[in-house]
Amino acid sequence: MEFELQRFFIFLGIFTAILSLAYGYSLFRLSEPFRLNSWQQAVLLGSVVFFVLLTPTAYFFSLFYRETQWQKLWAYAAFTSLGFFTLLFSFVIFHDLSKLVWKGWVYISGYFSPGPSEFAQGNSSDMSRSDFLAQLTSLAVLGFTGGLTAFGFYQAHKKPSIKEVKIKVQGLPEGLEGFRIAQLSDIHIGPTIKGGFLQDVVERTNALNAHLVAITGDLVDGPVSLLKEHTLPLRNLLSEYGTYFVTGNHEYYSGALAWIRELESMGIQVLLNQNKLISHNGSRIAVAGVTDYKAHSVLPNHKTDPQKAAFGTEAADFKLLLAHQPNSVFEAAKAGFHLQLSGHTHGGQYFPGNLLIHIFQKFVAGLSRWEDTQLYVSRGTGYWGPPLRIGAPSEITLLVLEKA
């Protein structure tokens, strides 16, 4: 426990330092054209300090204290402002890089052109016009970021869409034709997502009449002692063959062993490099699950192992693997699984994440294939951190097996 707390405070310190640099750079660059006096600069500095401390303190309170109304409002303010400044920093960086490229082009073109350029000469009226345009640009960036934040907030708080995906399987037995799997992933119950949201998700999932429900990790962002009551709606999940769960990386930040016990007490089957064989209409389906791809960095005996999860499934007509991170698919293919269900990526969640995510993940969202294994990556049912979704809508997924 002491080691986990030490890691938490180290993370919080690094996180706060990064926020300080990003927030400070964004606001001071945008305020530069207005030539603020010393008093205005002091107010700006105070604003930076306030917004920087807002998020780590909200995160700290959400992990160590039971929720109150002011704490919930604080969390929403903190994480929404985090989303706003993430967008703002991205746009400021883009603006500054574009400006740098433009100045470089003007310099190079002037170097090869005879005589001084108009840009190089300039005059007082040009300079005042330049200042006005710079101020207008700063205001436009702030306004656009605010509007995009509001749009992303709305998108994140819409009900997750029901996304039906047909899984075409070569040689699928008749008994498994039309087998329905409901997938929930990355709900992230924590500072801003509570039991009311989960209750609605459970009701909409039950309406799908799935044969089984798969929860592919990152269910929670906090300890059992603080979030237990918000996960109780999971008891009401209905399906013919029950609910199966695999750990995500956030379970290991939140006390994985305690959460495993809690979920099992609700009747949810937690698969830790294990499988269960199901007979359906005379055919057999193996439902297997692995621990998170990076679980061993927290609990060494939880090292992910698709080969172990596949043990005893040789006679199954269809092999399904639940794995939080898509990167498990490389070993899943070697183990002979037909389909892997994953989450983790959130589809990038919002800009610039939905661009940068492709640098770190080969499989980001939707249905794809690696060798003989199909892989479906959910964009997630909830969200993490900033309550924003832009270009990566949340989903409850219904996967239906069909003969190819």
C-alpha positions in Angstrom: 0.0 0.0 0.0 2.8 2.4 0.9 4.5 1.7 -2.5 1.2 2.4 -4.3 0.8 5.7 -2.5 4.4 6.6 -3.3 3.8 5.9 -7.0 0.5 7.9 -6.9 2.2 11.0 -5.5 5.1 10.8 -7.9 2.6 10.6 -10.8 0.6 13.5 -9.3 3.8 15.6 -9.1 4.9 14.9 -12.7 1.3 15.5 -13.9 1.2 18.8 -12.1 4.5 19.9 -13.6 3.3 19.0 -17.1 0.1 21.0 -16.6 2.0 24.0 -15.4 4.1 24.1 -18.6 1.2 23.5 -20.9 -1.3 25.9 -19.2 1.4 28.6 -18.7 2.6 28.4 -22.3 -0.9 28.5 -23.7 -2.2 31.5 -21.7 1.0 33.6 -21.9 1.3 33.1 -25.6 -2.3 34.1 -26.2 -2.0 37.1 -23.9 1.3 38.3 -25.5 -0.4 40.5 -28.2 -2.4 42.5 -25.6 0.8 43.8 -23.8 -0.6 43.3 -20.3 0.6 45.6 -17.4 2.2 44.1 -14.3 -1.2 43.9 -12.4 -2.8 42.0 -15.3 0.2 39.7 -15.6 -0.2 38.9 -11.9 -3.9 38.0 -12.4 -2.9 35.8 -15.4 -0.3 34.0 -13.3 -2.9 33.5 -10.5 -5.3 32.0 -13.1 -2.6 29.6 -14.3 -1.9 28.4 -10.7 -5.6 28.0 -10.0 -6.3 25.9 -13.1 -3.1 23.8 -12.7 -4.0 22.9 -9.1 -7.7 22.3 -9.9 -7.2 18.9 -11.5 -4.7 17.1 -9.2 -6.7 18.2 -6.1 -9.9 17.0 -7.6 -8.2 13.7 -8.4 -6.8 13.5 -4.9 -10.2 14.1 -3.2 -11.9 11.5 -5.5 -9.5 8.8 -4.4 -9.4 9.4 -0.7 -12.7 11.0 0.4 -16.3 10.0 0.0 -18.2 12.1 -2.5 -20.0 15.3 -1.6 -21.9 17.6 -3.9 -19.2 20.3 -3.9 -16.6 17.6 -4.6 -18.6 16.5 -7.7 -18.9 20.0 -8.9 -15.1 20.5 -8.3 -14.4 17.3 -10.3 -16.5 18.4 -13.2 -14.8 21.9 -13.2 -11.4 20.4 -12.9 -11.7 17.7 -15.7 -13.6 20.0 -18.0 -11.0 22.7 -17.7 -8.3 19.9 -18.3 -10.1 19.1 -21.6 -10.3 22.8 -22.5 -6.6 23.4 -21.9 -5.6 20.2 -23.7 -7.4 21.5 -26.8 -6.1 25.1 -26.3 -2.5 23.9 -25.9 -2.8 21.8 -29.1 -4.2 24.8 -31.1 -1.5 27.2 -29.7 1.3 24.8 -30.7 -0.3 24.4 -34.1 -0.5 28.1 -34.5 3.1 28.7 -33.4 4.5 26.0 -35.7 2.5 27.4 -38.6 3.8 30.9 -37.8 7.4 29.6 -37.6 7.0 27.8 -41.0 5.6 31.0 -42.6 8.4 33.1 -41.2 10.9 30.6 -42.5 9.3 30.7 -45.9 9.3 34.5 -46.0 13.0 34.6 -45.0 14.0 32.1 -47.6 12.0 33.7 -50.4 13.4 37.1 -49.4 16.9 35.8 -49.4 16.6 34.6 -53.0 14.7 37.7 -54.2 16.5 40.9 -55.2 16.0 43.9 -52.9 14.3 44.2 -49.5 10.9 42.7 -49.3 7.8 44.7 -48.1 7.6 42.3 -45.2 11.1 43.2 -44.1 10.6 47.0 -44.5 7.2 47.4 -42.8 5.8 50.6 -41.3 3.9 51.7 -38.2 0.5 51.2 -39.7 1.5 47.6 -40.7 2.7 47.0 -37.2 -0.6 48.2 -35.6 -2.5 46.1 -38.1 -0.3 43.1 -37.2 -1.0 43.7 -33.5 -4.7 43.8 -34.2 -4.6 40.6 -36.2 -2.6 38.9 -33.4 -5.1 39.9 -30.8 -8.0 38.8 -33.0 -6.3 35.4 -33.5 -5.9 34.9 -29.8 -9.6 35.7 -29.2 -10.6 33.4 -32.0 -8.5 30.5 -30.7 -10.0 31.0 -27.2 -13.6 31.2 -28.6 -13.1 28.2 -30.9 -11.6 26.1 -28.1 -14.5 27.0 -25.8 -17.1 26.1 -28.4 -15.4 22.8 -29.1 -15.2 22.0 -25.4 -18.9 22.5 -25.1 -19.6 20.3 -28.1 -17.3 17.6 -26.7 -19.0 17.8 -23.3 -22.4 17.3 -24.9 -21.1 14.4 -27.0 -19.7 12.7 -23.9 -22.9 13.0 -22.0 -25.2 11.6 -24.7 -26.3 8.1 -24.2 -23.8 5.7 -25.7 -24.9 4.5 -29.1 -25.8 0.9 -29.7 -23.4 -0.4 -32.3 -24.2 -3.7 -34.0 -21.3 -5.5 -35.6 -21.6 -8.7 -37.7 -18.7 -11.1 -37.2 -18.4 -13.3 -40.3 -16.7 -16.6 -39.3 -15.6 -19.2 -41.8 -17.0 -22.7 -40.9 -19.2 -21.4 -38.0 -21.4 -24.2 -36.8 -25.2 -23.8 -37.3 -25.6 -23.8 -33.6 -23.7 -20.6 -33.2 -25.3 -18.7 -36.0 -26.7 -15.5 -34.6 -25.0 -15.9 -31.2 -25.1 -12.4 -29.6 -22.4 -10.9 -27.4 -22.9 -7.5 -25.7 -19.6 -5.7 -25.0 -19.1 -2.9 -22.5 -15.7 -1.4 -22.1 -13.9 1.6 -20.4 -16.8 2.8 -18.4 -14.4 4.5 -15.9 -16.7 4.9 -12.9 -14.9 7.5 -10.8 -14.8 11.3 -10.3 -17.5 12.3 -12.9 -19.1 8.9 -13.9 -21.4 7.5 -11.3 -24.0 4.8 -10.7 -26.8 6.6 -12.5 -24.9 6.4 -15.8 -24.1 2.7 -15.2 -27.8 2.0 -14.4 -28.8 3.4 -17.8 -26.1 1.4 -19.5 -27.3 -1.8 -17.8 -30.9 -1.3 -18.9 -29.9 -0.6 -22.5 -27.6 -3.6 -22.5 -30.4 -5.9 -21.2 -32.7 -4.7 -24.0 -30.2 -6.3 -26.5 -31.1 -9.8 -25.3 -27.5 -10.9 -25.6 -26.4 -14.5 -25.0 -23.5 -13.2 -22.9 -22.1 -9.9 -21.7 -18.4 -9.1 -21.9 -16.8 -6.2 -19.9 -13.4 -5.6 -21.3 -11.7 -3.7 -18.5 -11.3 -0.2 -17.1 -14.6 -0.4 -15.3 -13.4 1.8 -12.4 -11.1 4.7 -11.4 -10.9 4.4 -7.7 -10.9 2.0 -4.7 -13.8 -0.3 -3.8 -14.4 1.5 -0.5 -15.4 4.7 -2.4 -17.0 3.3 -5.6 -18.7 0.1 -4.5 -22.2 1.5 -4.4 -21.8 3.0 -7.9 -21.1 -0.5 -9.4 -24.1 -2.2 -7.9 -26.2 -1.8 -11.1 -24.0 -4.5 -12.6 -25.9 -7.1 -10.5 -28.9 -6.5 -12.8 -27.1 -7.4 -16.1 -29.1 -10.2 -17.7 -28.0 -12.7 -20.4 -28.3 -16.4 -21.0 -24.8 -17.3 -20.1 -23.9 -14.5 -17.7 -21.4 -11.6 -17.5 -17.6 -12.0 -18.0 -15.0 -9.5 -16.9 -11.3 -9.0 -17.6 -9.0 -6.5 -15.8 -7.8 -3.3 -17.5 -4.9 -1.1 -16.5 -7.0 1.2 -14.4 -8.2 -1.7 -12.2 -4.5 -2.1 -11.2 -4.3 1.6 -10.3 -7.4 1.1 -8.2 -6.8 -2.1 -6.2 -7.3 -4.9 -8.6 -7.5 -7.7 -6.1 -10.3 -6.0 -4.1 -12.2 -5.2 -7.2 -12.0 -8.8 -8.4 -13.5 -10.0 -5.1 -16.2 -7.4 -5.3 -17.2 -8.3 -8.9 -17.2 -12.0 -8.1 -19.5 -11.3 -5.2 -22.0 -9.8 -7.7 -22.0 -13.0 -9.7 -19.7 -11.7 -12.5 -17.2 -14.2 -13.7 -13.7 -12.7 -13.7 -11.3 -14.4 -16.1 -7.6 -14.2 -15.1 -5.9 -16.1 -18.0 -8.8 -18.6 -17.8 -11.7 -19.8 -19.9 -15.1 -21.3 -19.6 -16.8 -23.6 -22.1 -20.4 -23.0 -23.1 -22.7 -25.4 -24.9 -25.2 -23.6 -27.2 -27.5 -25.4 -29.6 -25.2 -28.4 -29.7 -22.1 -26.3 -30.4 -19.3 -25.2 -28.0 -18.0 -21.8 -27.5 -14.9 -21.0 -25.3 -15.0 -17.7 -23.5 -11.5 -16.9 -22.4 -10.0 -13.8 -20.7 -6.5 -12.5 -20.0 -5.3 -10.0 -17.4 -4.3 -6.5 -18.7 -1.3 -6.4 -21.0 0.8 -4.4 -18.4 -0.6 -6.1 -15.3 2.7 -7.7 -14.4 4.2 -4.2 -13.7 1.9 -4.0 -10.6 1.2 -7.6 -9.8 3.9 -9.9 -11.2 1.7 -13.0 -10.8 -0.9 -11.4 -13.1 1.2 -11.4 -16.2 -1.1 -11.7 -19.2 -1.0 -15.1 -20.9 -3.3 -15.9 -23.9 -1.8 -19.4 -24.3 -2.7 -20.2 -20.7 -6.2 -18.8 -21.3 -6.6 -21.1 -24.3 -5.7 -24.2 -22.3 -8.4 -26.9 -22.6 -10.3 -25.1 -25.5 -9.1 -27.4 -28.3 -12.6 -29.0 -28.7 -14.4 -25.6 -28.9 -16.1 -24.7 -32.2 -15.5 -21.0 -31.5 -12.9 -19.4 -29.3 -13.5 -15.9 -27.9 -10.9 -13.9 -26.0 -11.5 -10.9 -23.9 -8.4 -8.7 -23.5 -8.4 -5.1 -22.5 -5.6 -3.9 -24.7 -5.7 -4.6 -28.5 -1.9 -5.5 -28.5 -2.9 -8.9 -26.9 -4.0 -10.0 -30.4 -0.5 -11.0 -31.5 -0.4 -13.7 -28.9 -4.1 -14.4 -29.3 -3.6 -15.3 -32.9 -0.8 -17.8 -32.0 -3.2 -19.3 -29.4 -5.8 -19.9 -32.0 -8.6 -17.6 -31.0 -11.2 -16.7 -33.6 -12.2 -13.3 -32.1 -10.7 -10.9 -29.6 -12.7 -8.2 -27.9 -10.8 -5.2 -26.6 -11.0 -1.5 -25.5 -8.4 0.7 -23.9 -7.9 3.2 -26.8 -11.2 5.1 -26.5 -10.8 5.7 -30.2 -8.6 8.6 -29.1 -11.6 10.2 -27.3 -11.0 13.7 -28.5 -8.6 15.9 -30.5 -5.6 15.6 -30.6 -5.9 12.2 -29.0 -7.7 10.7 -32.0 -4.7 11.6 -34.1 -1.9 10.8 -31.7 -3.3 7.4 -30.7 -2.3 6.0 -34.1 1.4 6.5 -33.1 1.0 4.2 -30.1 -1.6 1.7 -31.2 -1.8 -0.4 -34.3 -5.5 -1.1 -33.8 -7.5 1.9 -32.6 -11.2 1.2 -33.2 -13.6 -1.1 -35.0 -13.2 -4.5 -36.6 -9.9 -5.6 -38.0 -7.9 -8.8 -38.4 -4.5 -10.2 -37.4 -3.6 -13.4 -39.2 -6.6 -15.7 -38.6 -7.9 -13.8 -35.6 -10.5 -11.0 -35.9 -10.3 -8.1 -33.5 -12.9 -5.7 -32.4 -11.8 -2.6 -30.5 -14.5 -0.7 -28.7 -14.3 3.1 -28.4 -15.5 2.7 -24.9 -18.8 3.1 -23.1 -17.8 6.0 -20.8 -14.8 8.3 -20.9 -11.6 8.9 -18.9 -10.5 12.2 -17.5 -12.0 15.2 -19.4 -15.7 14.6 -19.9 -15.3 15.2 -23.6 -15.7 13.1 -26.8 -15.0 14.6 -30.2 -14.8 12.3 -33.3 -14.9 9.2 -31.1 -18.4 8.4 -29.9 -19.0 6.1 -27.0 -20.7 2.8 -27.6 -22.4 -0.3 -26.3 -21.5 -3.0 -28.8 -23.6 -5.9 -29.9 -21.5 -8.5 -31.8 -23.5 -11.1 -33.8 -21.8 -14.2 -35.1 -22.6 -15.2 -38.7 -21.4 -17.8 -41.1 -19.0 -16.4 -43.7 
